[in-house]
């Protein structure tokens, strides 16, 4: 197929045209982004410096927070700046880069959440063999596979869309570049392309979500043989993970597992999975985990003591 592209830049419609609401959006996005960075950076700094947080679960949690930082940073800063401007422009290459970043980090996070579910399965269902099975070498391998899967998914997605013919209007009815808003601007029938997106993005979300739900059903069934304290601790850990999974996967399935179309609620859903979910992840994991909160207290106590000694 010949690439008939004469579009060099896109105009983003944004969330609203109302200048007053745009100021509210600016403040809202700024607060969400700052809280996201602070919460996830706190986990990234705390876990490696604490001797109490050496299990594979915290190793994966650190990388989940790191991915959330990069994932948010790939789109949030431009969204914040654009909310102050009436005309929101993005170059074609910048738009493709944003799509690629969204999908490589999003897919990597999906696969990493699946890996974390496997870690919880081994810890709860095979506790005596946990340290043997979840060796540091296997953790590195699983993390590498998650990144490789994300890279493969995003590369397929970007190679598929970058050669499409964009020859007509260049106004994207969204506040960021995404697959379905871009497909609405393509100068050809996009029904088959929509099925490809659903297969490559929506199906990945749905398949991993079903695998995760099945794994947690198995885990819950195995808790019948545990003590009351063991059940409480296992349920608390799994509840945090299931909450994060639902918050991330449900919007993904809603957006990508359907034909090419734009719904009025799509922008709100996109705000949720690009801004809100990465902010909630560290809160969910830390508020329900005494080990992390204690490690954070010790970290800040040491920092305050050093600061106090420095100024004496």
C-alpha positions as CSV (number, residue, x, y, z in Angstrom):
1,X,0.0,0.0,0.0
2,X,1.4,3.4,-1.0
3,X,1.8,5.8,1.9
4,X,-0.1,9.0,0.9
5,X,0.6,11.1,4.0
6,X,0.5,14.9,3.7
7,X,-0.1,15.6,7.4
8,X,3.0,16.8,9.3
9,X,1.3,17.8,12.5
10,X,-1.9,17.3,14.4
11,X,-4.2,19.6,16.5
12,X,-5.4,18.1,19.8
13,X,-9.0,19.0,20.7
14,X,-8.2,18.7,24.4
15,X,-10.7,18.0,27.2
16,X,-12.6,21.3,26.8
17,X,-12.7,24.7,25.0
18,X,-13.8,26.6,28.1
19,X,-10.9,28.8,29.3
20,X,-12.1,28.6,32.9
21,X,-12.4,24.9,32.9
22,X,-9.0,24.6,31.2
23,X,-7.4,26.3,34.3
24,X,-9.1,23.8,36.5
25,X,-7.8,21.0,34.3
26,X,-4.3,22.5,34.5
27,X,-4.4,22.4,38.3
28,X,-5.9,19.0,38.4
29,X,-3.4,17.4,36.0
30,X,-0.5,19.2,37.8
31,X,-1.6,17.9,41.2
32,X,-2.2,14.3,39.9
33,X,1.2,14.3,38.2
34,X,3.1,15.6,41.2
35,X,1.4,13.1,43.6
36,X,2.2,10.3,41.0
37,X,5.9,11.2,40.9
38,X,6.1,11.6,44.7
39,X,4.4,8.4,45.6
40,X,6.1,6.2,43.0
41,X,9.6,7.8,43.7
42,X,9.1,7.1,47.4
43,X,8.7,3.4,46.6
44,X,11.6,3.4,44.2
45,X,13.9,5.0,46.9
46,X,12.5,3.1,49.9
47,X,12.6,-0.6,48.7
48,X,16.3,-0.8,47.6
49,X,17.5,1.0,50.8
50,X,15.5,-1.2,53.2
51,X,16.8,-4.6,54.4
52,X,13.3,-5.7,55.3
53,X,12.0,-5.4,51.8
54,X,14.1,-8.0,50.0
55,X,11.4,-10.4,48.7
56,X,10.7,-10.7,45.0
57,X,7.3,-9.0,45.5
58,X,9.1,-5.7,46.4
59,X,11.5,-6.1,43.6
60,X,8.6,-6.2,41.1
61,X,6.8,-3.4,43.0
62,X,9.8,-1.2,42.6
63,X,9.8,-1.8,38.8
64,X,6.1,-1.3,38.7
65,X,6.5,2.2,40.3
66,X,9.4,3.0,37.9
67,X,7.2,2.1,34.9
68,X,4.3,4.2,36.3
69,X,6.7,7.2,36.6
70,X,7.9,6.8,33.0
71,X,4.4,6.0,31.7
72,X,2.9,9.1,33.2
73,X,5.8,11.3,32.1
74,X,5.4,10.2,28.5
75,X,2.1,12.1,28.3
76,X,1.3,14.1,31.4
77,X,3.8,17.1,31.0
78,X,2.4,17.9,27.5
79,X,-1.2,17.5,28.8
80,X,-0.4,20.0,31.6
81,X,1.2,22.5,29.3
82,X,-1.5,22.1,26.6
83,X,-4.2,22.9,29.1
84,X,-2.8,26.5,29.2
85,X,-2.9,27.0,25.4
86,X,-5.9,27.5,23.2
87,X,-4.2,25.7,20.2
88,X,-2.7,22.4,21.1
89,X,-0.3,21.2,18.4
90,X,1.9,18.1,18.2
91,X,4.1,17.0,15.3
92,X,3.5,13.7,13.4
93,X,6.7,12.2,14.8
94,X,5.8,13.5,18.3
95,X,2.4,11.9,18.0
96,X,3.9,8.6,17.0
97,X,6.4,8.7,19.8
98,X,3.6,9.3,22.3
99,X,1.6,6.3,21.0
100,X,4.7,4.2,21.1
101,X,5.5,5.2,24.7
102,X,1.9,4.6,25.8
103,X,1.9,1.1,24.4
104,X,5.4,0.0,25.4
105,X,5.0,1.0,29.1
106,X,1.3,0.1,29.2
107,X,1.9,-3.4,27.8
108,X,5.0,-3.9,30.1
109,X,2.9,-3.0,33.1
110,X,0.2,-5.5,32.1
111,X,2.8,-8.3,31.8
112,X,4.5,-7.2,35.0
113,X,1.2,-7.4,36.9
114,X,0.8,-10.9,35.5
115,X,4.3,-11.7,36.8
116,X,3.4,-10.3,40.2
117,X,0.3,-12.5,40.3
118,X,2.5,-15.5,39.7
119,X,4.8,-14.4,42.5
120,X,1.8,-14.2,44.9
121,X,0.6,-17.7,43.7
122,X,4.0,-19.3,44.5
123,X,4.3,-17.4,47.9
124,X,0.8,-18.5,49.1
125,X,0.3,-21.9,47.4
126,X,3.9,-23.2,47.6
127,X,5.4,-21.3,50.6
128,X,8.1,-23.9,51.4
129,X,9.5,-23.7,47.9
130,X,9.0,-19.9,47.4
131,X,12.7,-18.8,47.8
132,X,13.9,-21.7,45.6
133,X,11.4,-21.1,42.8
134,X,11.4,-17.3,42.9
135,X,15.2,-16.9,42.7
136,X,16.8,-13.6,41.8
137,X,17.8,-15.0,38.4
138,X,14.1,-16.0,37.7
139,X,12.9,-12.5,38.8
140,X,15.4,-10.8,36.4
141,X,14.3,-13.2,33.6
142,X,10.5,-12.5,34.2
143,X,11.2,-8.8,34.3
144,X,13.1,-9.0,31.0
145,X,10.3,-11.0,29.4
146,X,7.8,-8.3,30.5
147,X,9.9,-5.6,28.9
148,X,10.5,-7.7,25.8
149,X,6.7,-8.3,25.5
150,X,6.0,-4.6,25.9
151,X,8.6,-3.7,23.2
152,X,7.2,-6.3,20.8
153,X,3.6,-5.1,21.3
154,X,4.5,-1.4,20.9
155,X,6.7,-2.0,17.9
156,X,4.0,-4.0,16.0
157,X,1.5,-1.3,16.9
158,X,3.6,1.7,15.7
159,X,4.8,-0.1,12.5
160,X,1.1,-0.7,11.8
161,X,0.0,2.9,12.2
162,X,3.0,5.0,11.0
163,X,2.5,3.9,7.4
164,X,-1.2,4.6,7.2
165,X,-2.4,7.4,4.8
166,X,-3.2,10.6,6.8
167,X,-4.3,12.9,4.0
168,X,-7.4,14.7,5.3
169,X,-8.3,16.5,8.5
170,X,-5.6,16.7,11.3
171,X,-7.7,17.5,14.3
172,X,-7.6,14.7,16.9
173,X,-10.7,14.6,19.1
174,X,-8.7,13.8,22.2
175,X,-6.1,15.4,24.6
176,X,-3.4,13.0,23.5
177,X,-2.5,10.8,20.6
178,X,-4.1,7.3,20.7
179,X,-4.9,4.6,18.2
180,X,-8.7,5.0,17.8
181,X,-8.7,8.8,17.5
182,X,-5.9,8.5,14.9
183,X,-7.7,5.8,12.9
184,X,-10.6,8.2,12.6
185,X,-8.3,10.5,10.5
186,X,-7.0,7.8,8.1
187,X,-8.0,8.1,4.5
188,X,-9.2,4.5,4.1
189,X,-11.7,2.0,5.5
190,X,-10.6,1.3,9.0
191,X,-12.9,-1.6,10.0
192,X,-10.2,-4.2,9.4
193,X,-7.6,-2.0,11.1
194,X,-10.0,-1.8,14.1
195,X,-10.0,-5.6,14.4
196,X,-6.2,-5.6,14.3
197,X,-6.1,-3.1,17.2
198,X,-8.7,-5.1,19.1
199,X,-6.6,-8.2,18.6
200,X,-3.2,-6.7,19.5
201,X,-4.3,-4.4,22.4
202,X,-7.8,-5.4,23.6
203,X,-7.2,-9.2,23.5
204,X,-3.9,-8.8,25.4
205,X,-5.7,-6.9,28.1
206,X,-8.6,-9.4,28.2
207,X,-6.4,-12.5,28.2
208,X,-4.1,-11.3,30.9
209,X,-7.1,-10.1,33.0
210,X,-8.8,-13.5,32.8
211,X,-5.5,-15.3,33.7
212,X,-5.1,-13.0,36.7
213,X,-8.6,-13.6,37.9
214,X,-8.2,-17.4,37.5
215,X,-4.9,-17.3,39.5
216,X,-6.5,-15.4,42.3
217,X,-9.5,-17.9,42.4
218,X,-6.9,-20.6,42.8
219,X,-5.1,-18.6,45.5
220,X,-8.3,-18.0,47.5
221,X,-9.2,-21.7,47.3
222,X,-5.8,-22.6,48.7
223,X,-6.3,-20.3,51.7
224,X,-8.7,-22.8,53.3
225,X,-5.7,-24.7,54.7
226,X,-4.0,-21.7,56.1
227,X,-4.2,-20.3,59.6
228,X,-6.4,-17.3,60.4
229,X,-3.4,-15.0,60.5
230,X,-2.0,-16.4,57.3
231,X,-5.3,-16.0,55.6
232,X,-5.5,-12.4,56.7
233,X,-2.1,-11.5,55.5
234,X,-2.5,-13.3,52.2
235,X,-5.9,-11.7,51.6
236,X,-4.6,-8.2,52.4
237,X,-1.7,-8.6,49.9
238,X,-3.9,-10.1,47.2
239,X,-6.6,-7.5,47.7
240,X,-4.1,-4.7,47.0
241,X,-2.9,-6.4,43.8
242,X,-6.4,-7.2,42.6
243,X,-7.5,-3.6,43.1
244,X,-4.5,-2.4,41.0
245,X,-5.3,-5.0,38.3
246,X,-9.0,-4.0,38.1
247,X,-8.1,-0.2,37.9
248,X,-5.7,-0.8,35.1
249,X,-7.3,-3.6,33.1
250,X,-11.0,-2.6,33.0
251,X,-10.3,0.8,31.2
252,X,-7.9,-1.0,28.8
253,X,-10.5,-3.6,27.9
254,X,-13.2,-0.9,27.6
255,X,-11.1,1.3,25.2
256,X,-9.5,-1.3,23.0
257,X,-11.8,-4.3,22.8
258,X,-14.4,-2.8,20.5
259,X,-14.8,-1.6,16.9
260,X,-13.2,1.8,15.9
261,X,-15.4,4.4,17.4
262,X,-15.1,7.3,19.8
263,X,-17.5,7.6,22.8
264,X,-18.0,10.7,25.0
265,X,-16.7,8.9,28.0
266,X,-13.4,7.9,26.3
267,X,-11.5,11.1,27.4
268,X,-12.5,10.6,31.0
269,X,-11.4,6.9,30.8
270,X,-8.1,8.0,29.3
271,X,-7.5,10.5,32.2
272,X,-8.1,7.6,34.6
273,X,-5.6,5.2,33.1
274,X,-2.9,7.7,32.3
275,X,-3.1,10.0,35.3
276,X,-5.2,8.5,38.1
277,X,-4.3,4.8,38.1
278,X,-0.5,5.4,38.3
279,X,-1.1,7.8,41.2
280,X,-3.3,5.2,43.1
281,X,-0.9,2.3,42.7
282,X,1.6,3.4,45.4
283,X,-1.2,4.5,47.7
284,X,-2.9,1.1,47.4
285,X,0.2,-0.9,48.0
286,X,1.6,1.2,50.9
287,X,-1.6,1.9,52.8
288,X,-2.3,-1.9,53.1
289,X,1.3,-3.0,53.7
290,X,2.8,-2.5,57.1
291,X,6.3,-3.5,56.0
292,X,6.4,-0.7,53.4
293,X,5.0,1.9,55.7
294,X,7.5,1.0,58.4
295,X,10.4,1.1,56.0
296,X,9.3,4.5,54.8
297,X,9.1,5.8,58.4
298,X,12.6,4.5,59.0
299,X,13.9,6.1,55.8
300,X,12.5,9.5,56.7
301,X,13.7,9.2,60.3
302,X,17.2,8.6,59.1
303,X,17.0,11.5,56.6
304,X,15.7,13.8,59.3
305,X,18.4,12.7,61.8
306,X,21.1,13.4,59.2
307,X,19.6,16.8,58.4
308,X,19.4,17.7,62.1
309,X,23.0,16.6,62.7
310,X,24.2,18.6,59.7
311,X,22.8,21.8,61.0
312,X,24.0,21.4,64.6
